Amino acid sequence: MRKIPRTPDYLRLYVITDCLLSRGRSHAEVVEKAIDGGATCIQLREKDASSRELYSHARELRAITREKDAVFIINDRLDIALAVGADGVHLGQDDLPAEAARRIMPSEMILGVSVENPRQAREAQAMGASYLGAGAVFATSTKADAGEPIGLQAFAEICRGVDIPVVGIGGINLQNAGQVIQAGAAGVAVISAIVAADDITLAAGKIARVIVEAQRTSIR
């Protein structure tokens, strides 16, 4: 486990696993290729796996992300994150409350929280979140409970309302990733546009370049 970075660069290209979209490729293969293309953060999300299966996947990805110097986050399961020494955990609005998680997590551990509006964002920040995952920004079919897209204007309002980094999630791809960065995001979370791509490394590389260019333009 690493110390929480002082800058949000680790959130720039945040890739989330999805075994249903990976076209038969293992989590390990997807993650290795995504990092080779420029992914800076990997989240293991495996809703239907048993605890033992999830632990096994997590151990394997922890080794890969450590070797390749990428941040490793586990979705929902703080116990698994602690067991494998992950860099952090990401919690939704229906998961363990952020304040409860923060009480039992090591202080250096990263805590991400999903939010859909400025009120939830402010609450998550007050509860000790390290970063927020806000959205769905655009329509998405990869998360059944994502709800209606909030759009770029509402996303920008969330970013302006907190002092911690915000990652855009939901329907983000090569064509719109730059818009999300320009709306105030520290990074974008991508699933299908990378995990389901013919060439994962190439897809990640293209989106990574768009993000860097959007960040450069935003600074100007």
PyMOL CGO cylinders between C-alpha atoms (Angstrom):
from pymol import cmd
from pymol.cgo import CYLINDER

trace = [
    CYLINDER, 0.00, 0.00, 0.00, 1.33, 3.43, -0.91, 0.3, 1, 1, 1, 1, 1, 1,
    CYLINDER, 1.33, 3.43, -0.91, 0.74, 6.79, 0.70, 0.3, 1, 1, 1, 1, 1, 1,
    CYLINDER, 0.74, 6.79, 0.70, -2.13, 8.79, -0.79, 0.3, 1, 1, 1, 1, 1, 1,
    CYLINDER, -2.13, 8.79, -0.79, -0.54, 10.85, -3.58, 0.3, 1, 1, 1, 1, 1, 1,
    CYLINDER, -0.54, 10.85, -3.58, -0.51, 14.59, -3.03, 0.3, 1, 1, 1, 1, 1, 1,
    CYLINDER, -0.51, 14.59, -3.03, -1.62, 15.22, -6.61, 0.3, 1, 1, 1, 1, 1, 1,
    CYLINDER, -1.62, 15.22, -6.61, -4.52, 13.55, -8.42, 0.3, 1, 1, 1, 1, 1, 1,
    CYLINDER, -4.52, 13.55, -8.42, -2.33, 12.32, -11.30, 0.3, 1, 1, 1, 1, 1, 1,
    CYLINDER, -2.33, 12.32, -11.30, -2.99, 8.74, -10.26, 0.3, 1, 1, 1, 1, 1, 1,
    CYLINDER, -2.99, 8.74, -10.26, -6.65, 9.24, -11.24, 0.3, 1, 1, 1, 1, 1, 1,
    CYLINDER, -6.65, 9.24, -11.24, -5.93, 10.42, -14.79, 0.3, 1, 1, 1, 1, 1, 1,
    CYLINDER, -5.93, 10.42, -14.79, -6.97, 7.23, -16.59, 0.3, 1, 1, 1, 1, 1, 1,
    CYLINDER, -6.97, 7.23, -16.59, -8.92, 5.00, -14.24, 0.3, 1, 1, 1, 1, 1, 1,
    CYLINDER, -8.92, 5.00, -14.24, -9.81, 1.64, -15.78, 0.3, 1, 1, 1, 1, 1, 1,
    CYLINDER, -9.81, 1.64, -15.78, -12.50, -0.56, -14.23, 0.3, 1, 1, 1, 1, 1, 1,
    CYLINDER, -12.50, -0.56, -14.23, -12.57, -4.29, -14.92, 0.3, 1, 1, 1, 1, 1, 1,
    CYLINDER, -12.57, -4.29, -14.92, -15.66, -6.05, -16.25, 0.3, 1, 1, 1, 1, 1, 1,
    CYLINDER, -15.66, -6.05, -16.25, -15.50, -9.76, -17.00, 0.3, 1, 1, 1, 1, 1, 1,
    CYLINDER, -15.50, -9.76, -17.00, -18.65, -9.58, -19.14, 0.3, 1, 1, 1, 1, 1, 1,
    CYLINDER, -18.65, -9.58, -19.14, -17.03, -7.09, -21.51, 0.3, 1, 1, 1, 1, 1, 1,
    CYLINDER, -17.03, -7.09, -21.51, -13.49, -8.45, -21.68, 0.3, 1, 1, 1, 1, 1, 1,
    CYLINDER, -13.49, -8.45, -21.68, -14.27, -10.94, -24.46, 0.3, 1, 1, 1, 1, 1, 1,
    CYLINDER, -14.27, -10.94, -24.46, -12.83, -13.94, -22.67, 0.3, 1, 1, 1, 1, 1, 1,
    CYLINDER, -12.83, -13.94, -22.67, -9.61, -12.21, -21.68, 0.3, 1, 1, 1, 1, 1, 1,
    CYLINDER, -9.61, -12.21, -21.68, -8.55, -12.56, -18.06, 0.3, 1, 1, 1, 1, 1, 1,
    CYLINDER, -8.55, -12.56, -18.06, -8.49, -9.68, -15.61, 0.3, 1, 1, 1, 1, 1, 1,
    CYLINDER, -8.49, -9.68, -15.61, -4.71, -9.99, -15.59, 0.3, 1, 1, 1, 1, 1, 1,
    CYLINDER, -4.71, -9.99, -15.59, -4.43, -9.66, -19.37, 0.3, 1, 1, 1, 1, 1, 1,
    CYLINDER, -4.43, -9.66, -19.37, -6.80, -6.70, -19.49, 0.3, 1, 1, 1, 1, 1, 1,
    CYLINDER, -6.80, -6.70, -19.49, -5.03, -4.91, -16.65, 0.3, 1, 1, 1, 1, 1, 1,
    CYLINDER, -5.03, -4.91, -16.65, -1.52, -5.45, -17.99, 0.3, 1, 1, 1, 1, 1, 1,
    CYLINDER, -1.52, -5.45, -17.99, -2.45, -4.16, -21.42, 0.3, 1, 1, 1, 1, 1, 1,
    CYLINDER, -2.45, -4.16, -21.42, -4.40, -1.20, -20.03, 0.3, 1, 1, 1, 1, 1, 1,
    CYLINDER, -4.40, -1.20, -20.03, -1.47, -0.09, -17.88, 0.3, 1, 1, 1, 1, 1, 1,
    CYLINDER, -1.47, -0.09, -17.88, 0.89, -0.52, -20.83, 0.3, 1, 1, 1, 1, 1, 1,
    CYLINDER, 0.89, -0.52, -20.83, -1.37, 1.88, -22.72, 0.3, 1, 1, 1, 1, 1, 1,
    CYLINDER, -1.37, 1.88, -22.72, -1.36, 4.52, -20.00, 0.3, 1, 1, 1, 1, 1, 1,
    CYLINDER, -1.36, 4.52, -20.00, -3.86, 3.51, -17.32, 0.3, 1, 1, 1, 1, 1, 1,
    CYLINDER, -3.86, 3.51, -17.32, -2.78, 5.03, -14.02, 0.3, 1, 1, 1, 1, 1, 1,
    CYLINDER, -2.78, 5.03, -14.02, -5.36, 3.41, -11.75, 0.3, 1, 1, 1, 1, 1, 1,
    CYLINDER, -5.36, 3.41, -11.75, -7.10, 0.04, -11.87, 0.3, 1, 1, 1, 1, 1, 1,
    CYLINDER, -7.10, 0.04, -11.87, -10.32, -0.83, -10.08, 0.3, 1, 1, 1, 1, 1, 1,
    CYLINDER, -10.32, -0.83, -10.08, -11.27, -4.47, -9.65, 0.3, 1, 1, 1, 1, 1, 1,
    CYLINDER, -11.27, -4.47, -9.65, -15.03, -4.70, -9.90, 0.3, 1, 1, 1, 1, 1, 1,
    CYLINDER, -15.03, -4.70, -9.90, -16.43, -8.22, -9.81, 0.3, 1, 1, 1, 1, 1, 1,
    CYLINDER, -16.43, -8.22, -9.81, -19.99, -8.23, -8.48, 0.3, 1, 1, 1, 1, 1, 1,
    CYLINDER, -19.99, -8.23, -8.48, -20.78, -11.91, -8.95, 0.3, 1, 1, 1, 1, 1, 1,
    CYLINDER, -20.78, -11.91, -8.95, -17.58, -13.56, -7.73, 0.3, 1, 1, 1, 1, 1, 1,
    CYLINDER, -17.58, -13.56, -7.73, -17.42, -15.38, -4.42, 0.3, 1, 1, 1, 1, 1, 1,
    CYLINDER, -17.42, -15.38, -4.42, -15.21, -13.88, -1.72, 0.3, 1, 1, 1, 1, 1, 1,
    CYLINDER, -15.21, -13.88, -1.72, -12.55, -16.51, -2.39, 0.3, 1, 1, 1, 1, 1, 1,
    CYLINDER, -12.55, -16.51, -2.39, -12.62, -15.86, -6.13, 0.3, 1, 1, 1, 1, 1, 1,
    CYLINDER, -12.62, -15.86, -6.13, -12.46, -12.12, -5.60, 0.3, 1, 1, 1, 1, 1, 1,
    CYLINDER, -12.46, -12.12, -5.60, -9.54, -12.53, -3.24, 0.3, 1, 1, 1, 1, 1, 1,
    CYLINDER, -9.54, -12.53, -3.24, -7.70, -14.62, -5.83, 0.3, 1, 1, 1, 1, 1, 1,
    CYLINDER, -7.70, -14.62, -5.83, -8.28, -12.04, -8.57, 0.3, 1, 1, 1, 1, 1, 1,
    CYLINDER, -8.28, -12.04, -8.57, -7.26, -9.25, -6.22, 0.3, 1, 1, 1, 1, 1, 1,
    CYLINDER, -7.26, -9.25, -6.22, -3.98, -10.91, -5.25, 0.3, 1, 1, 1, 1, 1, 1,
    CYLINDER, -3.98, -10.91, -5.25, -3.06, -11.36, -8.89, 0.3, 1, 1, 1, 1, 1, 1,
    CYLINDER, -3.06, -11.36, -8.89, -3.90, -7.78, -9.83, 0.3, 1, 1, 1, 1, 1, 1,
    CYLINDER, -3.90, -7.78, -9.83, -2.15, -6.42, -6.75, 0.3, 1, 1, 1, 1, 1, 1,
    CYLINDER, -2.15, -6.42, -6.75, 1.06, -8.06, -7.95, 0.3, 1, 1, 1, 1, 1, 1,
    CYLINDER, 1.06, -8.06, -7.95, 0.67, -6.68, -11.48, 0.3, 1, 1, 1, 1, 1, 1,
    CYLINDER, 0.67, -6.68, -11.48, -0.19, -3.13, -10.42, 0.3, 1, 1, 1, 1, 1, 1,
    CYLINDER, -0.19, -3.13, -10.42, 2.67, -3.07, -7.93, 0.3, 1, 1, 1, 1, 1, 1,
    CYLINDER, 2.67, -3.07, -7.93, 5.14, -4.22, -10.57, 0.3, 1, 1, 1, 1, 1, 1,
    CYLINDER, 5.14, -4.22, -10.57, 3.86, -1.69, -13.11, 0.3, 1, 1, 1, 1, 1, 1,
    CYLINDER, 3.86, -1.69, -13.11, 3.46, 1.14, -10.58, 0.3, 1, 1, 1, 1, 1, 1,
    CYLINDER, 3.46, 1.14, -10.58, -0.28, 1.68, -11.00, 0.3, 1, 1, 1, 1, 1, 1,
    CYLINDER, -0.28, 1.68, -11.00, -2.71, 2.42, -8.19, 0.3, 1, 1, 1, 1, 1, 1,
    CYLINDER, -2.71, 2.42, -8.19, -4.97, -0.52, -7.30, 0.3, 1, 1, 1, 1, 1, 1,
    CYLINDER, -4.97, -0.52, -7.30, -8.51, 0.00, -5.98, 0.3, 1, 1, 1, 1, 1, 1,
    CYLINDER, -8.51, 0.00, -5.98, -11.11, -2.63, -5.11, 0.3, 1, 1, 1, 1, 1, 1,
    CYLINDER, -11.11, -2.63, -5.11, -14.79, -1.94, -5.55, 0.3, 1, 1, 1, 1, 1, 1,
    CYLINDER, -14.79, -1.94, -5.55, -17.11, -2.36, -2.54, 0.3, 1, 1, 1, 1, 1, 1,
    CYLINDER, -17.11, -2.36, -2.54, -15.06, -4.85, -0.51, 0.3, 1, 1, 1, 1, 1, 1,
    CYLINDER, -15.06, -4.85, -0.51, -12.92, -3.18, 2.12, 0.3, 1, 1, 1, 1, 1, 1,
    CYLINDER, -12.92, -3.18, 2.12, -12.12, -6.57, 3.64, 0.3, 1, 1, 1, 1, 1, 1,
    CYLINDER, -12.12, -6.57, 3.64, -10.59, -7.84, 0.39, 0.3, 1, 1, 1, 1, 1, 1,
    CYLINDER, -10.59, -7.84, 0.39, -8.73, -4.57, -0.14, 0.3, 1, 1, 1, 1, 1, 1,
    CYLINDER, -8.73, -4.57, -0.14, -7.17, -4.84, 3.31, 0.3, 1, 1, 1, 1, 1, 1,
    CYLINDER, -7.17, -4.84, 3.31, -6.39, -8.53, 2.86, 0.3, 1, 1, 1, 1, 1, 1,
    CYLINDER, -6.39, -8.53, 2.86, -4.34, -8.02, -0.31, 0.3, 1, 1, 1, 1, 1, 1,
    CYLINDER, -4.34, -8.02, -0.31, -2.81, -4.66, 0.56, 0.3, 1, 1, 1, 1, 1, 1,
    CYLINDER, -2.81, -4.66, 0.56, -4.66, -2.73, -2.14, 0.3, 1, 1, 1, 1, 1, 1,
    CYLINDER, -4.66, -2.73, -2.14, -4.06, 1.01, -2.35, 0.3, 1, 1, 1, 1, 1, 1,
    CYLINDER, -4.06, 1.01, -2.35, -7.71, 1.74, -1.73, 0.3, 1, 1, 1, 1, 1, 1,
    CYLINDER, -7.71, 1.74, -1.73, -11.38, 0.86, -1.87, 0.3, 1, 1, 1, 1, 1, 1,
    CYLINDER, -11.38, 0.86, -1.87, -14.26, 2.45, -3.76, 0.3, 1, 1, 1, 1, 1, 1,
    CYLINDER, -14.26, 2.45, -3.76, -17.69, 2.58, -2.13, 0.3, 1, 1, 1, 1, 1, 1,
    CYLINDER, -17.69, 2.58, -2.13, -21.12, 3.30, -3.57, 0.3, 1, 1, 1, 1, 1, 1,
    CYLINDER, -21.12, 3.30, -3.57, -24.03, 5.04, -1.89, 0.3, 1, 1, 1, 1, 1, 1,
    CYLINDER, -24.03, 5.04, -1.89, -25.47, 1.69, -0.77, 0.3, 1, 1, 1, 1, 1, 1,
    CYLINDER, -25.47, 1.69, -0.77, -22.19, 0.24, 0.50, 0.3, 1, 1, 1, 1, 1, 1,
    CYLINDER, -22.19, 0.24, 0.50, -20.47, 0.62, 3.85, 0.3, 1, 1, 1, 1, 1, 1,
    CYLINDER, -20.47, 0.62, 3.85, -20.73, 4.33, 4.79, 0.3, 1, 1, 1, 1, 1, 1,
    CYLINDER, -20.73, 4.33, 4.79, -17.57, 6.26, 4.01, 0.3, 1, 1, 1, 1, 1, 1,
    CYLINDER, -17.57, 6.26, 4.01, -17.19, 7.51, 7.58, 0.3, 1, 1, 1, 1, 1, 1,
    CYLINDER, -17.19, 7.51, 7.58, -17.34, 3.95, 8.92, 0.3, 1, 1, 1, 1, 1, 1,
    CYLINDER, -17.34, 3.95, 8.92, -14.82, 2.75, 6.36, 0.3, 1, 1, 1, 1, 1, 1,
    CYLINDER, -14.82, 2.75, 6.36, -12.46, 5.61, 7.16, 0.3, 1, 1, 1, 1, 1, 1,
    CYLINDER, -12.46, 5.61, 7.16, -12.51, 4.71, 10.87, 0.3, 1, 1, 1, 1, 1, 1,
    CYLINDER, -12.51, 4.71, 10.87, -11.14, 1.23, 10.22, 0.3, 1, 1, 1, 1, 1, 1,
    CYLINDER, -11.14, 1.23, 10.22, -8.88, 1.93, 7.23, 0.3, 1, 1, 1, 1, 1, 1,
    CYLINDER, -8.88, 1.93, 7.23, -5.20, 2.79, 7.54, 0.3, 1, 1, 1, 1, 1, 1,
    CYLINDER, -5.20, 2.79, 7.54, -4.83, 6.55, 7.23, 0.3, 1, 1, 1, 1, 1, 1,
    CYLINDER, -4.83, 6.55, 7.23, -2.75, 6.22, 4.06, 0.3, 1, 1, 1, 1, 1, 1,
    CYLINDER, -2.75, 6.22, 4.06, -5.39, 4.15, 2.26, 0.3, 1, 1, 1, 1, 1, 1,
    CYLINDER, -5.39, 4.15, 2.26, -7.33, 5.74, -0.60, 0.3, 1, 1, 1, 1, 1, 1,
    CYLINDER, -7.33, 5.74, -0.60, -11.10, 6.00, -0.20, 0.3, 1, 1, 1, 1, 1, 1,
    CYLINDER, -11.10, 6.00, -0.20, -13.23, 6.64, -3.27, 0.3, 1, 1, 1, 1, 1, 1,
    CYLINDER, -13.23, 6.64, -3.27, -16.96, 7.31, -3.09, 0.3, 1, 1, 1, 1, 1, 1,
    CYLINDER, -16.96, 7.31, -3.09, -19.58, 7.32, -5.85, 0.3, 1, 1, 1, 1, 1, 1,
    CYLINDER, -19.58, 7.32, -5.85, -21.79, 10.41, -5.97, 0.3, 1, 1, 1, 1, 1, 1,
    CYLINDER, -21.79, 10.41, -5.97, -24.53, 11.75, -8.21, 0.3, 1, 1, 1, 1, 1, 1,
    CYLINDER, -24.53, 11.75, -8.21, -25.05, 15.30, -6.98, 0.3, 1, 1, 1, 1, 1, 1,
    CYLINDER, -25.05, 15.30, -6.98, -23.34, 18.12, -5.05, 0.3, 1, 1, 1, 1, 1, 1,
    CYLINDER, -23.34, 18.12, -5.05, -24.95, 17.18, -1.72, 0.3, 1, 1, 1, 1, 1, 1,
    CYLINDER, -24.95, 17.18, -1.72, -23.60, 13.64, -1.84, 0.3, 1, 1, 1, 1, 1, 1,
    CYLINDER, -23.60, 13.64, -1.84, -20.24, 15.03, -2.92, 0.3, 1, 1, 1, 1, 1, 1,
    CYLINDER, -20.24, 15.03, -2.92, -19.98, 17.39, 0.04, 0.3, 1, 1, 1, 1, 1, 1,
    CYLINDER, -19.98, 17.39, 0.04, -21.05, 14.64, 2.44, 0.3, 1, 1, 1, 1, 1, 1,
    CYLINDER, -21.05, 14.64, 2.44, -18.49, 12.19, 1.07, 0.3, 1, 1, 1, 1, 1, 1,
    CYLINDER, -18.49, 12.19, 1.07, -15.74, 14.78, 1.37, 0.3, 1, 1, 1, 1, 1, 1,
    CYLINDER, -15.74, 14.78, 1.37, -16.72, 15.48, 4.99, 0.3, 1, 1, 1, 1, 1, 1,
    CYLINDER, -16.72, 15.48, 4.99, -16.65, 11.73, 5.71, 0.3, 1, 1, 1, 1, 1, 1,
    CYLINDER, -16.65, 11.73, 5.71, -13.04, 11.43, 4.60, 0.3, 1, 1, 1, 1, 1, 1,
    CYLINDER, -13.04, 11.43, 4.60, -13.20, 10.50, 0.91, 0.3, 1, 1, 1, 1, 1, 1,
    CYLINDER, -13.20, 10.50, 0.91, -9.90, 10.84, -0.96, 0.3, 1, 1, 1, 1, 1, 1,
    CYLINDER, -9.90, 10.84, -0.96, -11.64, 11.27, -4.31, 0.3, 1, 1, 1, 1, 1, 1,
    CYLINDER, -11.64, 11.27, -4.31, -15.13, 11.05, -5.81, 0.3, 1, 1, 1, 1, 1, 1,
    CYLINDER, -15.13, 11.05, -5.81, -16.47, 9.09, -8.75, 0.3, 1, 1, 1, 1, 1, 1,
    CYLINDER, -16.47, 9.09, -8.75, -19.27, 11.25, -10.15, 0.3, 1, 1, 1, 1, 1, 1,
    CYLINDER, -19.27, 11.25, -10.15, -21.87, 10.26, -12.70, 0.3, 1, 1, 1, 1, 1, 1,
    CYLINDER, -21.87, 10.26, -12.70, -23.09, 8.68, -14.75, 0.3, 1, 1, 1, 1, 1, 1,
    CYLINDER, -23.09, 8.68, -14.75, -21.95, 11.62, -16.85, 0.3, 1, 1, 1, 1, 1, 1,
    CYLINDER, -21.95, 11.62, -16.85, -23.27, 10.09, -20.06, 0.3, 1, 1, 1, 1, 1, 1,
    CYLINDER, -23.27, 10.09, -20.06, -25.66, 7.22, -20.74, 0.3, 1, 1, 1, 1, 1, 1,
    CYLINDER, -25.66, 7.22, -20.74, -24.10, 3.83, -20.02, 0.3, 1, 1, 1, 1, 1, 1,
    CYLINDER, -24.10, 3.83, -20.02, -25.14, 0.21, -20.22, 0.3, 1, 1, 1, 1, 1, 1,
    CYLINDER, -25.14, 0.21, -20.22, -22.26, -1.18, -18.15, 0.3, 1, 1, 1, 1, 1, 1,
    CYLINDER, -22.26, -1.18, -18.15, -23.81, -0.36, -14.77, 0.3, 1, 1, 1, 1, 1, 1,
    CYLINDER, -23.81, -0.36, -14.77, -27.44, -1.37, -14.32, 0.3, 1, 1, 1, 1, 1, 1,
    CYLINDER, -27.44, -1.37, -14.32, -28.07, 1.01, -11.41, 0.3, 1, 1, 1, 1, 1, 1,
    CYLINDER, -28.07, 1.01, -11.41, -26.35, 4.04, -12.92, 0.3, 1, 1, 1, 1, 1, 1,
    CYLINDER, -26.35, 4.04, -12.92, -29.61, 5.95, -13.38, 0.3, 1, 1, 1, 1, 1, 1,
    CYLINDER, -29.61, 5.95, -13.38, -30.15, 8.81, -15.80, 0.3, 1, 1, 1, 1, 1, 1,
    CYLINDER, -30.15, 8.81, -15.80, -27.01, 10.60, -16.96, 0.3, 1, 1, 1, 1, 1, 1,
    CYLINDER, -27.01, 10.60, -16.96, -26.29, 13.82, -15.08, 0.3, 1, 1, 1, 1, 1, 1,
    CYLINDER, -26.29, 13.82, -15.08, -24.57, 15.57, -17.99, 0.3, 1, 1, 1, 1, 1, 1,
    CYLINDER, -24.57, 15.57, -17.99, -21.51, 17.79, -18.12, 0.3, 1, 1, 1, 1, 1, 1,
    CYLINDER, -21.51, 17.79, -18.12, -23.08, 20.84, -16.48, 0.3, 1, 1, 1, 1, 1, 1,
    CYLINDER, -23.08, 20.84, -16.48, -24.13, 18.96, -13.36, 0.3, 1, 1, 1, 1, 1, 1,
    CYLINDER, -24.13, 18.96, -13.36, -20.80, 17.16, -13.32, 0.3, 1, 1, 1, 1, 1, 1,
    CYLINDER, -20.80, 17.16, -13.32, -18.95, 20.49, -13.38, 0.3, 1, 1, 1, 1, 1, 1,
    CYLINDER, -18.95, 20.49, -13.38, -21.08, 21.70, -10.47, 0.3, 1, 1, 1, 1, 1, 1,
    CYLINDER, -21.08, 21.70, -10.47, -19.97, 18.68, -8.42, 0.3, 1, 1, 1, 1, 1, 1,
    CYLINDER, -19.97, 18.68, -8.42, -16.33, 19.40, -9.24, 0.3, 1, 1, 1, 1, 1, 1,
    CYLINDER, -16.33, 19.40, -9.24, -16.65, 23.04, -8.18, 0.3, 1, 1, 1, 1, 1, 1,
    CYLINDER, -16.65, 23.04, -8.18, -18.35, 22.14, -4.91, 0.3, 1, 1, 1, 1, 1, 1,
    CYLINDER, -18.35, 22.14, -4.91, -15.56, 20.07, -3.35, 0.3, 1, 1, 1, 1, 1, 1,
    CYLINDER, -15.56, 20.07, -3.35, -11.85, 20.35, -2.67, 0.3, 1, 1, 1, 1, 1, 1,
    CYLINDER, -11.85, 20.35, -2.67, -10.94, 16.74, -3.45, 0.3, 1, 1, 1, 1, 1, 1,
    CYLINDER, -10.94, 16.74, -3.45, -10.38, 15.25, -6.92, 0.3, 1, 1, 1, 1, 1, 1,
    CYLINDER, -10.38, 15.25, -6.92, -13.38, 14.11, -8.94, 0.3, 1, 1, 1, 1, 1, 1,
    CYLINDER, -13.38, 14.11, -8.94, -13.34, 11.36, -11.55, 0.3, 1, 1, 1, 1, 1, 1,
    CYLINDER, -13.34, 11.36, -11.55, -16.00, 11.27, -14.22, 0.3, 1, 1, 1, 1, 1, 1,
    CYLINDER, -16.00, 11.27, -14.22, -17.67, 7.93, -14.84, 0.3, 1, 1, 1, 1, 1, 1,
    CYLINDER, -17.67, 7.93, -14.84, -20.39, 6.64, -17.12, 0.3, 1, 1, 1, 1, 1, 1,
    CYLINDER, -20.39, 6.64, -17.12, -20.34, 6.36, -20.91, 0.3, 1, 1, 1, 1, 1, 1,
    CYLINDER, -20.34, 6.36, -20.91, -16.87, 7.89, -21.25, 0.3, 1, 1, 1, 1, 1, 1,
    CYLINDER, -16.87, 7.89, -21.25, -14.90, 7.12, -24.39, 0.3, 1, 1, 1, 1, 1, 1,
    CYLINDER, -14.90, 7.12, -24.39, -12.33, 8.55, -26.78, 0.3, 1, 1, 1, 1, 1, 1,
    CYLINDER, -12.33, 8.55, -26.78, -14.79, 11.08, -28.18, 0.3, 1, 1, 1, 1, 1, 1,
    CYLINDER, -14.79, 11.08, -28.18, -15.93, 12.66, -24.90, 0.3, 1, 1, 1, 1, 1, 1,
    CYLINDER, -15.93, 12.66, -24.90, -13.11, 12.08, -22.39, 0.3, 1, 1, 1, 1, 1, 1,
    CYLINDER, -13.11, 12.08, -22.39, -11.61, 15.50, -23.10, 0.3, 1, 1, 1, 1, 1, 1,
    CYLINDER, -11.61, 15.50, -23.10, -14.92, 17.23, -22.38, 0.3, 1, 1, 1, 1, 1, 1,
    CYLINDER, -14.92, 17.23, -22.38, -15.08, 15.60, -18.94, 0.3, 1, 1, 1, 1, 1, 1,
    CYLINDER, -15.08, 15.60, -18.94, -11.56, 16.79, -18.11, 0.3, 1, 1, 1, 1, 1, 1,
    CYLINDER, -11.56, 16.79, -18.11, -12.41, 20.31, -19.26, 0.3, 1, 1, 1, 1, 1, 1,
    CYLINDER, -12.41, 20.31, -19.26, -15.49, 20.24, -17.02, 0.3, 1, 1, 1, 1, 1, 1,
    CYLINDER, -15.49, 20.24, -17.02, -13.18, 19.93, -14.01, 0.3, 1, 1, 1, 1, 1, 1,
    CYLINDER, -13.18, 19.93, -14.01, -12.38, 16.23, -13.67, 0.3, 1, 1, 1, 1, 1, 1,
    CYLINDER, -12.38, 16.23, -13.67, -9.04, 15.05, -12.34, 0.3, 1, 1, 1, 1, 1, 1,
    CYLINDER, -9.04, 15.05, -12.34, -9.49, 11.96, -14.48, 0.3, 1, 1, 1, 1, 1, 1,
    CYLINDER, -9.49, 11.96, -14.48, -11.94, 9.69, -16.22, 0.3, 1, 1, 1, 1, 1, 1,
    CYLINDER, -11.94, 9.69, -16.22, -13.08, 6.18, -15.38, 0.3, 1, 1, 1, 1, 1, 1,
    CYLINDER, -13.08, 6.18, -15.38, -13.42, 3.99, -18.43, 0.3, 1, 1, 1, 1, 1, 1,
    CYLINDER, -13.42, 3.99, -18.43, -14.85, 0.51, -18.80, 0.3, 1, 1, 1, 1, 1, 1,
    CYLINDER, -14.85, 0.51, -18.80, -16.11, -0.70, -22.18, 0.3, 1, 1, 1, 1, 1, 1,
    CYLINDER, -16.11, -0.70, -22.18, -14.07, 1.69, -24.36, 0.3, 1, 1, 1, 1, 1, 1,
    CYLINDER, -14.07, 1.69, -24.36, -10.93, -0.03, -23.09, 0.3, 1, 1, 1, 1, 1, 1,
    CYLINDER, -10.93, -0.03, -23.09, -11.92, -3.40, -21.60, 0.3, 1, 1, 1, 1, 1, 1,
    CYLINDER, -11.92, -3.40, -21.60, -13.92, -4.42, -24.69, 0.3, 1, 1, 1, 1, 1, 1,
    CYLINDER, -13.92, -4.42, -24.69, -11.52, -2.95, -27.26, 0.3, 1, 1, 1, 1, 1, 1,
    CYLINDER, -11.52, -2.95, -27.26, -9.87, -5.12, -29.90, 0.3, 1, 1, 1, 1, 1, 1,
    CYLINDER, -9.87, -5.12, -29.90, -6.51, -3.68, -28.87, 0.3, 1, 1, 1, 1, 1, 1,
    CYLINDER, -6.51, -3.68, -28.87, -6.65, -2.69, -25.20, 0.3, 1, 1, 1, 1, 1, 1,
    CYLINDER, -6.65, -2.69, -25.20, -3.23, -1.05, -25.13, 0.3, 1, 1, 1, 1, 1, 1,
    CYLINDER, -3.23, -1.05, -25.13, -3.97, 1.04, -28.21, 0.3, 1, 1, 1, 1, 1, 1,
    CYLINDER, -3.97, 1.04, -28.21, -7.39, 2.10, -26.89, 0.3, 1, 1, 1, 1, 1, 1,
    CYLINDER, -7.39, 2.10, -26.89, -5.95, 3.10, -23.51, 0.3, 1, 1, 1, 1, 1, 1,
    CYLINDER, -5.95, 3.10, -23.51, -3.13, 5.00, -25.18, 0.3, 1, 1, 1, 1, 1, 1,
    CYLINDER, -3.13, 5.00, -25.18, -5.48, 7.04, -27.34, 0.3, 1, 1, 1, 1, 1, 1,
    CYLINDER, -5.48, 7.04, -27.34, -7.67, 8.02, -24.40, 0.3, 1, 1, 1, 1, 1, 1,
    CYLINDER, -7.67, 8.02, -24.40, -4.62, 8.80, -22.25, 0.3, 1, 1, 1, 1, 1, 1,
    CYLINDER, -4.62, 8.80, -22.25, -3.36, 11.22, -24.89, 0.3, 1, 1, 1, 1, 1, 1,
    CYLINDER, -3.36, 11.22, -24.89, -6.73, 12.93, -25.13, 0.3, 1, 1, 1, 1, 1, 1,
    CYLINDER, -6.73, 12.93, -25.13, -6.76, 13.38, -21.35, 0.3, 1, 1, 1, 1, 1, 1,
    CYLINDER, -6.76, 13.38, -21.35, -3.26, 14.87, -21.26, 0.3, 1, 1, 1, 1, 1, 1,
    CYLINDER, -3.26, 14.87, -21.26, -4.10, 17.29, -24.07, 0.3, 1, 1, 1, 1, 1, 1,
    CYLINDER, -4.10, 17.29, -24.07, -7.36, 18.33, -22.37, 0.3, 1, 1, 1, 1, 1, 1,
    CYLINDER, -7.36, 18.33, -22.37, -5.51, 18.93, -19.12, 0.3, 1, 1, 1, 1, 1, 1,
    CYLINDER, -5.51, 18.93, -19.12, -2.91, 21.02, -20.91, 0.3, 1, 1, 1, 1, 1, 1,
    CYLINDER, -2.91, 21.02, -20.91, -5.61, 23.08, -22.62, 0.3, 1, 1, 1, 1, 1, 1,
    CYLINDER, -5.61, 23.08, -22.62, -7.53, 23.54, -19.34, 0.3, 1, 1, 1, 1, 1, 1,
    CYLINDER, -7.53, 23.54, -19.34, -4.41, 24.88, -17.59, 0.3, 1, 1, 1, 1, 1, 1,
    CYLINDER, -4.41, 24.88, -17.59, -4.04, 27.52, -20.29, 0.3, 1, 1, 1, 1, 1, 1,
]
cmd.load_cgo(trace, "trace")
